[in-house]
Amino acid sequence: MYQLTYLLYKHQWHIPPSMKVTMEVNNRYITIKTHIEGAPKESDFELKNAALALSIEAGSNDVIVKTLYVSIDPYQINLMKSYSSSRKATVAAAPITPGEAIDGYGVAKVVVSGNPEFQKDELVVGFVGWGEYKLVKGGDRLRNLDPMGFPLSYHAGIFGYGGLTAYSGFFEICKPRKGEKVFVSGASGSVGNLVGQFAKLFGCYVVGSVGNNKKVALLKEKLGFDDAFNYKEEPDLKATLRRYFPDGIDVYFDNVGGDMLEAAVANMNLFGRVAACGAISEYTNASKRASPNMLDVVYKRIKIQGFLVSDHINLYADFVSTIGDHLRNGKIQPLEDISNGVESIPSAFIGLFQGDNIGKKIVCVAED
């Protein structure tokens, strides 16, 4: 049936009214085999194949999309666990069921639509999936995409939730002032590299921590950080931060948690602010949970605030306008780390926890 429908489609052959033909595609997608406890590994994932009919029921407002680019994000490991305390706080942390398709933010092309908001061949952005195609019920969490002259990958990355996280976390949570001392951990990642660039544009002194010397050079030579260090070469993080911030830290943008958060708090100035964005060091190893000195927090009047990007969707229009201008003027350097093919998704995801990526990790599932 697949070969017949493909030939009919390719050659535009006439289909007799008595012969009802439904186009099908072979949809390849990634699932987890079982809940993941600890660091993810290749054997935790499975590449599945399933026929997908390219048709929508009459009266339905569903949409079928073809995934072009999908964002790979470390927070998703918490959805793959058998239990995560994050699920008590938000429906966005709903668990992933083993064997079922995995959602992911990305860019896609409409293949079939019963929804008047989305027309065939239009580009959309939103929650697509770790697969080649997806049936999106009601077009939920999709919106039409105007590329604005930028590469499509940018809309899964710097214009996506990672970019908005950096923008809202730095300006709304940290509330920086010009000339302040800013420390960013995970500074070559999708969020951290942008926070550092925003801070420099705003007029702050910025130091970033990363996991190898190549990334140190990148931060200083390409992204304009004032300084950077390889935390793996620093046995005493408190002393390290004291060396890089002899006058103390005013703002700490935390992407890693653990020992780094403890060291940062120990070096914070009075009324310092900590944006708790992520805790990647703790996602796969609960023994690394941070225990900052609460006397420092109290007496220095340090503000530590967690946040989710969903708290700041109201800033999206301003964010896109600002980022677009910065990119066009060369004031922001986009960092992308792109793999190709749906089969590369597991290794791309695993690499996040091994420090393999530089910038935003994205998988190109299809060019068109």
N, C-alpha and C positions, 0 to 999 in steps of 0.2 A: 504493500500500500504506500509506503514512504516513497519508493522509487517512482511509482505512478503519479502521485501527487506532485512530486518534484518536477517531473517532466511536463505535467500540465501547467505548472506555475512558470517554469522556465520558458516554454515555447508559446504560452498563452493560447493553448489549444481550447477549442470550444467544448464545454461540458454540457451534455444533454440534460434537460430538466429531470429526466428519470434517474439520472446518475448523481447521487449526492456524494460529494468528495470533500473531506476535511483535511486541510494541510496539517502535517505533523512535522515536528523537528525532534531530533534526539537531544535532549537537554542534559548536559553534564553539570553536576554540582557537587559541592563538598559538604560532608557531614562529619560529626564526631561519632565514633563507634560506641563510646561510653563516656560518662562524666570524667573530667580531667582533674586530677588532684596533683599539685606540684607543677613542674615545668612541662609544657607541651612537647610532644615528640611526634615524629612522622606516623608512627603506628597508631596514634590516637585518631587519625583522620581516614576518611574513605572517599574516593571519587566514585560517585554513582552516576548511572545513566537511566533516563526515563523518557518515554515518548511524551511529548506535550502537544496537544491539539491546538492549532492556531485558530481558535474560534471562541467566541463569547456568546453566552446564552442570550436569546432575545430579551430585551428589556433590562439587561444587566449593565451596570456602569463600571464593570471591571476593565482592567487594562493588562495586556501582555507586553512586556518589554524585553529587549535584548540588552544585556549588560555590556557596557563598553569599558568603563573603569570602575574599580571598587576600592574603597579605602580599607586598609588593614590596620586595626587599632588594638592596643594592648588591653583596654578595659574589657574586651570581649572574653578574656580568659575567666573573668568573674561570672560570666553567664554560662560558662561551660562546666563549672563546678557543681557538685551535688548540693552544696550549700554555700551561700554568700550572704553576709549580713546586709549587703547593699539592697537586697530584694525587699527589705522591710521599709525602705525609704522611697522607692520610686518604681512605677510599673515599667520604666525603661530598662530596669535590671532583671526583667523576667528571664527565667532560665531557658537555655537551649536544650531541646529534647534530642537525645542521641538518635541518629538515623534520619532526622528531619533537616530540611534546608535551613541554612544560616543566613540571617539578614545582615546586610552591610550597606553603609552609605556609599553612594556612587552615582555615576552618570550612565544613562541608558537611552535607547531609542525605542519609540513606540512601534510595535509590530501590528497589534490588533487593539482596537479600543471600542468599548461601548459607552465611554464617558465623553460627553461633549467638551470637556476641558482639555482633553488630550487627543490629538489627531495622529493618524498613522504617519510614521517617519519623523515626527517631531522629537526633539531632544528633551529629556526630563532629567531631574536630579532629585535624589531622595533615597529612601531605603529600598534598595534593590536586593542583591544577594550574592552569596558566594557561589554563583552558578552562571550559566550562559543565558538563561531565560528565567523570567519569573512572571507568574500570574499575580497581579496586585489587586486585591479585592477593593473595589470602589475607588481605585487610584489613590488609596490611603498613603499619606506621607510622601507623595510625589508633588513636584511643581514643575512648570514649564521652565526650560533653560534657555536663556540668551547668553551665548558664550562671550559676548562683548569683545570679540576679537582675540581672546586668550585661548591657549590650548585647552582641550576638554579635560585633560588630567588636572588642571588647576582647580576645576570645579568639584573634584573629588578630594582635593587637598587644600591648598591655601585659601580658596574661597569657601571651603566646606566647614564642617564643625570644628576641625582642628584649628583653623585660622580664627574662627569666632571665639573659641576657647581662650586662645592666647590674647586676643584683643579685649574681651570682656574681663578676663581674669586680671590682666595687668591694669587696665584703666578703671574698672569698677570695683574690684576687690582690693588691689594694692593701693589705689589712689596715689600715684607717685607725685613727687614734687621735683622740679628741675634741680639738678645737682646732687640728688640722693644717690646712695650706694645700693646697687641692686645685685643680688646673687641669684643665678638661675641654675638649677640642677637639671640633668637630662638635656643639656643645652644644645645638642645637635639633633634632637628629636623633632617631631612635627610641630609641637607646641613650643618647646623651649627655644628653638632657633628664632622663632618669630617674636617671642617675648623679649629676647635680647636685642633684636633689631628695633622693636618698638621703643624700648628703653633708651637706646642710643639716640634715636631720632628725637626723643622727648627731652634729651639733655641730661641723662643720668650717667653715672659711672657703672659699668657692667662687667661682671666676671661670671664665667660659666664653668661648670664641671662636666666632664665627658669621660669616656672609657678608654680612649687611646690617643696617642700623640698626633695621629693624622687628623683627628677631629679637633684637637687643640689648635693646630695650625689653621684649619678651616675657619674656626670661630674668629680668630685674630686677623687672618689675612683676607678672608672673603666677606665675612659678616660684620666686621668692625667692632667686635668686642674689645674692651680695653685690656682684658687678660683672660686666661683660661688655664685649667689644669686637668691632668689625668688623675682621677681619684684613685685608680688602682695602684698608683705609685706613691700614695700618701698614707702612711700607716696611722697617722694621728690627724683626723679630719678637723678637730677643734683647733689644733695648732696651725693647720694649713689655712683655715679661714681667717685666723688671727693674722697670719702673714699677708694674705691678700687684702684683708680689710682691717688695717691697723686702727682705723677710726670707727670700726663697727659697721654692721649691716643695717640698712633702713628697711629694705624690702627683700623678702625671699620668696621666689616663685618655685614652689616645691613640686617636682614631678616624680620623685623617687621614694620619699619617706625614709624610714629606717634610720641608720646612723647619721645620714646627712642632715636630716631634720634636727636631730639632737645637737649636732655640731653648729648648725645655723642658729638655733635658738640661743645657744651659749654665747654667740657672738653678735646678737642683735642689740641695736641701740634702744633707748627709751622710746616707747610708742612705735616700735617696729611693727610691720605688717607681714603676715605670711599668707600667701594664697595656696591653699592645699588643693592642688589640681589633680595629682595622681600619686600613686605609691607603688611604682612598678617593682621595686626591690622586695615588696611584701606580697605581691600577687601570687608568687609561686613558692614563697617561703615565709610562713607565719612567724617563725622564730626571729625574723628581722623587724618585727613591729617596733615602731619608735616609742621612746619613753623620754620626751624632753623634760628638762628640769622645770617643774611647775613653779618653783620659787622665782626663777628668772621670768617666767611668763607673767606672774602676778606683780612682782616688784618693778619690772621694766614696762609693765602695762602693754605687753605684746598682744596683738590681735592675730589669732589664727583662725582663718575661715575657709571651710570647704565650699565648693560650688559646683554646679552642673551647667553645661552650656545651655540647657533648656531653660535655665533661669533668665537668660539674657537674649532670647530670640528677638525681643523688641529692638535690639541694637543692630540687627542684621543689615538693614538698609544702609545705615551709617558706616558700618564695617566694610561692606562691599565697595561703597564709594571711596572710602579712605584707602583701602588696599589697592583698588584699581588705579587710583592716582599715583600711589607709591610705586607700583609696578611699572607704570608707563614712564615715570620719571627716573626710574632706576634707583630709587631710594630703598627699596626692599628687594633682597635677593631670594627668589624661590628655591627651596631645596626639595627635590623629588628623588625618590629611589623607586624605580619602576621595574617590576618583573612582568613576564608575559605568559599568558595562558592560565586557564582556570586550574590546571593541575599544579601550578606553582604557588597557589594560595597557602597550603599548609606550611611549606618551607618559609614563605614570606612572613607568616604569622609567628612561627617558631623563632625566626631570626630577631624579632623585636625583643625577645627576652635574653638574647645573647649579644645584644648591642651591634648587630650586623648592619642595621639601616643607618643611613645618613639623611636626615630630613624626613619628609612624609613618605611612608611606605604605601605604595599603590600597586595594584595588579591591573594590567591592561588585559581584559578578557577578550575583547575583539576590537578591531580598528573601526568597524562599521557594521 
